[in-house]
Structure formats: structure tokens, C-alpha cells
Amino acid sequence: MKNTTAKIRKTLADALEKASKGELSIEDGRNLIGLANQISNSMAVEVKVMTMQQRAGHAVQKFGCLEVD
């Protein structure tokens, strides 16, 4: 099964839920912030890819389906 941007964002959301319940260590919380920044950047890249696909006349995938393997 391939990783997609949507799956990675779901992992982040699950981790944020654990953090809000106090189930993560301080170090894991710091790592979570780094992951959130990376995901934010990946979302911007995904939008750019979709824009380029559209401008080139190619079919545009649904948001969150970009493979990241």
C-alpha cells in the first residue's frame, strides 16, 4: 500500500490528539511540531503540483492522493 499525503496528515492528526490528552513526551511533542511544519510545506507543494497539472491540461488528482514514496 502506497503512502499518500492524506495518510501522512491523518498520522499527524492522530498524534495531535494524543498530545492533547497528555499521552506524548515533551520530546515527542517537539518532534510533532517539526512534522506539522513538514506537512504544511507538503500541502503547499501538493497545491502547486495540482495547479501545474491543470495548466498543462492533465487530469488533476483529488487533494490528498499525491503519492509520496
PyMOL CGO cylinders between C-alpha atoms (Angstrom):
from pymol import cmd
from pymol.cgo import CYLINDER

trace = [
    CYLINDER, 0.00, 0.00, 0.00, 1.43, 3.37, -1.03, 0.3, 1, 1, 1, 1, 1, 1,
    CYLINDER, 1.43, 3.37, -1.03, 1.70, 6.36, 1.25, 0.3, 1, 1, 1, 1, 1, 1,
    CYLINDER, 1.70, 6.36, 1.25, -0.27, 9.41, 0.26, 0.3, 1, 1, 1, 1, 1, 1,
    CYLINDER, -0.27, 9.41, 0.26, -0.27, 12.91, 1.62, 0.3, 1, 1, 1, 1, 1, 1,
    CYLINDER, -0.27, 12.91, 1.62, -3.69, 12.26, 3.14, 0.3, 1, 1, 1, 1, 1, 1,
    CYLINDER, -3.69, 12.26, 3.14, -2.37, 9.26, 5.11, 0.3, 1, 1, 1, 1, 1, 1,
    CYLINDER, -2.37, 9.26, 5.11, 0.53, 11.29, 6.45, 0.3, 1, 1, 1, 1, 1, 1,
    CYLINDER, 0.53, 11.29, 6.45, -1.80, 14.09, 7.53, 0.3, 1, 1, 1, 1, 1, 1,
    CYLINDER, -1.80, 14.09, 7.53, -4.03, 11.52, 9.28, 0.3, 1, 1, 1, 1, 1, 1,
    CYLINDER, -4.03, 11.52, 9.28, -1.00, 10.27, 11.21, 0.3, 1, 1, 1, 1, 1, 1,
    CYLINDER, -1.00, 10.27, 11.21, -0.31, 13.84, 12.31, 0.3, 1, 1, 1, 1, 1, 1,
    CYLINDER, -0.31, 13.84, 12.31, -3.91, 14.35, 13.40, 0.3, 1, 1, 1, 1, 1, 1,
    CYLINDER, -3.91, 14.35, 13.40, -3.77, 11.14, 15.46, 0.3, 1, 1, 1, 1, 1, 1,
    CYLINDER, -3.77, 11.14, 15.46, -0.55, 12.28, 17.13, 0.3, 1, 1, 1, 1, 1, 1,
    CYLINDER, -0.55, 12.28, 17.13, -2.03, 15.71, 17.87, 0.3, 1, 1, 1, 1, 1, 1,
    CYLINDER, -2.03, 15.71, 17.87, -4.95, 14.01, 19.57, 0.3, 1, 1, 1, 1, 1, 1,
    CYLINDER, -4.95, 14.01, 19.57, -2.53, 12.05, 21.78, 0.3, 1, 1, 1, 1, 1, 1,
    CYLINDER, -2.53, 12.05, 21.78, -0.67, 15.26, 22.60, 0.3, 1, 1, 1, 1, 1, 1,
    CYLINDER, -0.67, 15.26, 22.60, -3.89, 16.99, 23.62, 0.3, 1, 1, 1, 1, 1, 1,
    CYLINDER, -3.89, 16.99, 23.62, -4.59, 14.10, 26.01, 0.3, 1, 1, 1, 1, 1, 1,
    CYLINDER, -4.59, 14.10, 26.01, -1.10, 14.35, 27.52, 0.3, 1, 1, 1, 1, 1, 1,
    CYLINDER, -1.10, 14.35, 27.52, -0.06, 10.98, 26.11, 0.3, 1, 1, 1, 1, 1, 1,
    CYLINDER, -0.06, 10.98, 26.11, 3.15, 12.22, 24.43, 0.3, 1, 1, 1, 1, 1, 1,
    CYLINDER, 3.15, 12.22, 24.43, 6.50, 13.02, 25.95, 0.3, 1, 1, 1, 1, 1, 1,
    CYLINDER, 6.50, 13.02, 25.95, 7.96, 16.52, 25.62, 0.3, 1, 1, 1, 1, 1, 1,
    CYLINDER, 7.96, 16.52, 25.62, 10.47, 15.22, 23.06, 0.3, 1, 1, 1, 1, 1, 1,
    CYLINDER, 10.47, 15.22, 23.06, 7.72, 13.60, 21.02, 0.3, 1, 1, 1, 1, 1, 1,
    CYLINDER, 7.72, 13.60, 21.02, 5.79, 16.87, 21.19, 0.3, 1, 1, 1, 1, 1, 1,
    CYLINDER, 5.79, 16.87, 21.19, 8.77, 18.76, 19.77, 0.3, 1, 1, 1, 1, 1, 1,
    CYLINDER, 8.77, 18.76, 19.77, 9.11, 16.18, 17.02, 0.3, 1, 1, 1, 1, 1, 1,
    CYLINDER, 9.11, 16.18, 17.02, 5.42, 16.56, 16.30, 0.3, 1, 1, 1, 1, 1, 1,
    CYLINDER, 5.42, 16.56, 16.30, 5.88, 20.29, 15.71, 0.3, 1, 1, 1, 1, 1, 1,
    CYLINDER, 5.88, 20.29, 15.71, 8.60, 19.51, 13.14, 0.3, 1, 1, 1, 1, 1, 1,
    CYLINDER, 8.60, 19.51, 13.14, 6.31, 17.01, 11.44, 0.3, 1, 1, 1, 1, 1, 1,
    CYLINDER, 6.31, 17.01, 11.44, 3.49, 19.55, 11.35, 0.3, 1, 1, 1, 1, 1, 1,
    CYLINDER, 3.49, 19.55, 11.35, 5.79, 22.05, 9.62, 0.3, 1, 1, 1, 1, 1, 1,
    CYLINDER, 5.79, 22.05, 9.62, 6.81, 19.45, 7.06, 0.3, 1, 1, 1, 1, 1, 1,
    CYLINDER, 6.81, 19.45, 7.06, 3.19, 18.57, 6.36, 0.3, 1, 1, 1, 1, 1, 1,
    CYLINDER, 3.19, 18.57, 6.36, 2.27, 22.22, 5.96, 0.3, 1, 1, 1, 1, 1, 1,
    CYLINDER, 2.27, 22.22, 5.96, 5.05, 22.55, 3.39, 0.3, 1, 1, 1, 1, 1, 1,
    CYLINDER, 5.05, 22.55, 3.39, 3.92, 19.37, 1.61, 0.3, 1, 1, 1, 1, 1, 1,
    CYLINDER, 3.92, 19.37, 1.61, 0.38, 20.72, 1.33, 0.3, 1, 1, 1, 1, 1, 1,
    CYLINDER, 0.38, 20.72, 1.33, 1.70, 23.84, -0.41, 0.3, 1, 1, 1, 1, 1, 1,
    CYLINDER, 1.70, 23.84, -0.41, 3.71, 21.67, -2.80, 0.3, 1, 1, 1, 1, 1, 1,
    CYLINDER, 3.71, 21.67, -2.80, 0.70, 19.48, -3.50, 0.3, 1, 1, 1, 1, 1, 1,
    CYLINDER, 0.70, 19.48, -3.50, -1.37, 22.52, -4.45, 0.3, 1, 1, 1, 1, 1, 1,
    CYLINDER, -1.37, 22.52, -4.45, 1.43, 23.70, -6.77, 0.3, 1, 1, 1, 1, 1, 1,
    CYLINDER, 1.43, 23.70, -6.77, 1.58, 20.27, -8.43, 0.3, 1, 1, 1, 1, 1, 1,
    CYLINDER, 1.58, 20.27, -8.43, -2.17, 20.29, -8.95, 0.3, 1, 1, 1, 1, 1, 1,
    CYLINDER, -2.17, 20.29, -8.95, -2.00, 23.79, -10.44, 0.3, 1, 1, 1, 1, 1, 1,
    CYLINDER, -2.00, 23.79, -10.44, 0.76, 22.76, -12.85, 0.3, 1, 1, 1, 1, 1, 1,
    CYLINDER, 0.76, 22.76, -12.85, -1.18, 19.63, -13.87, 0.3, 1, 1, 1, 1, 1, 1,
    CYLINDER, -1.18, 19.63, -13.87, -4.26, 21.72, -14.58, 0.3, 1, 1, 1, 1, 1, 1,
    CYLINDER, -4.26, 21.72, -14.58, -2.34, 24.32, -16.58, 0.3, 1, 1, 1, 1, 1, 1,
    CYLINDER, -2.34, 24.32, -16.58, -0.72, 21.55, -18.63, 0.3, 1, 1, 1, 1, 1, 1,
    CYLINDER, -0.72, 21.55, -18.63, -4.13, 20.11, -19.44, 0.3, 1, 1, 1, 1, 1, 1,
    CYLINDER, -4.13, 20.11, -19.44, -3.60, 16.93, -17.40, 0.3, 1, 1, 1, 1, 1, 1,
    CYLINDER, -3.60, 16.93, -17.40, -6.13, 15.31, -15.13, 0.3, 1, 1, 1, 1, 1, 1,
    CYLINDER, -6.13, 15.31, -15.13, -5.79, 16.62, -11.58, 0.3, 1, 1, 1, 1, 1, 1,
    CYLINDER, -5.79, 16.62, -11.58, -5.84, 14.12, -8.74, 0.3, 1, 1, 1, 1, 1, 1,
    CYLINDER, -5.84, 14.12, -8.74, -8.01, 14.59, -5.69, 0.3, 1, 1, 1, 1, 1, 1,
    CYLINDER, -8.01, 14.59, -5.69, -6.29, 16.54, -2.93, 0.3, 1, 1, 1, 1, 1, 1,
    CYLINDER, -6.29, 16.54, -2.93, -4.52, 14.14, -0.57, 0.3, 1, 1, 1, 1, 1, 1,
    CYLINDER, -4.52, 14.14, -0.57, -3.89, 11.45, -3.19, 0.3, 1, 1, 1, 1, 1, 1,
    CYLINDER, -3.89, 11.45, -3.19, -0.37, 12.52, -4.20, 0.3, 1, 1, 1, 1, 1, 1,
    CYLINDER, -0.37, 12.52, -4.20, 1.92, 9.53, -3.68, 0.3, 1, 1, 1, 1, 1, 1,
    CYLINDER, 1.92, 9.53, -3.68, 4.99, 10.23, -1.59, 0.3, 1, 1, 1, 1, 1, 1,
    CYLINDER, 4.99, 10.23, -1.59, 7.01, 7.00, -1.82, 0.3, 1, 1, 1, 1, 1, 1,
]
cmd.load_cgo(trace, "trace")
